[in-house]
Each structure stands twice: as C-alpha cells, then as structure tokens.
Amino acid sequence: LQCQTCHGLDGLSKLPEAPNIAGNPEPYLVKQLDAFRKGERKNEMMSVVAQPLSDQDIADLAAYYAAIEVTVKVPK
C-alpha cells in the first residue's frame, strides 16, 4: 500500500507536506483521488501514485481511510 508511506496506515501523515487523511468523508477522498488520476489536480507524488488506480481501488481506499476514527483533544 503506497499510501502509507506518506499518509500512514492510520491516515496520520508521516511527512510534513502530506495531509492527514484519516476520517475524511469518503466522497471527498474519492473526488480527490480521481482528480489526481485524471490530472485535474497536480502533485508530483500523487499524480504518479493515483494514475494506475482503478475505480474500485479508489473506492476501497476512500472507504478504508474514511472509516478511521479520529479523536481530537483540546491543547492544554
């Protein structure tokens, strides 16, 4: 799973330039992955990674990352 390299298996970014994607709405994730795949949205890494994804791959990835529950704590 190439996603985990930057976004983490838990959807929490491992790199400063990669966003956290855990808990994002599934339709949003599908739309963004599709935009990278079609070249409508540009990012050097994502454009390469998204290119070979099938519609089913995108749906599966979006469902996986959207299902991760994120808890937020107020800073002290």
Backbone hydrogen bonds, N-H to C=O, Kabsch-Sander energy under -0.5 kcal/mol:
donor,donor_aa,acceptor,acceptor_aa,energy
4,Q,1,L,-0.7
5,T,2,Q,-1.2
6,C,2,Q,-0.6
6,C,3,C,-0.9
7,H,3,C,-2.8
8,G,3,C,-0.5
8,G,4,Q,-1.0
11,G,8,G,-1.6
13,S,11,G,-0.6
14,K,6,C,-3.2
15,L,6,C,-0.9
18,A,15,L,-1.4
21,I,11,G,-2.3
22,A,11,G,-1.8
23,G,65,Y,-2.8
24,N,21,I,-1.7
29,L,25,P,-2.1
30,V,26,E,-2.5
31,K,27,P,-2.3
32,Q,28,Y,-2.4
33,L,29,L,-2.6
34,D,30,V,-2.5
35,A,31,K,-2.1
36,F,32,Q,-2.3
37,R,33,L,-2.4
38,K,34,D,-2.4
39,G,35,A,-0.8
39,G,36,F,-0.6
40,E,35,A,-1.7
41,R,35,A,-1.8
47,S,43,N,-3.0
48,V,44,E,-1.0
49,V,45,M,-2.5
50,A,46,M,-2.9
51,Q,47,S,-1.0
53,L,50,A,-1.6
58,I,54,S,-2.4
59,A,55,D,-2.4
60,D,56,Q,-2.7
61,L,57,D,-2.8
62,A,58,I,-2.6
63,A,59,A,-2.3
64,Y,60,D,-2.5
65,Y,61,L,-2.6
66,A,62,A,-2.3
67,A,63,A,-1.5
68,I,65,Y,-0.8
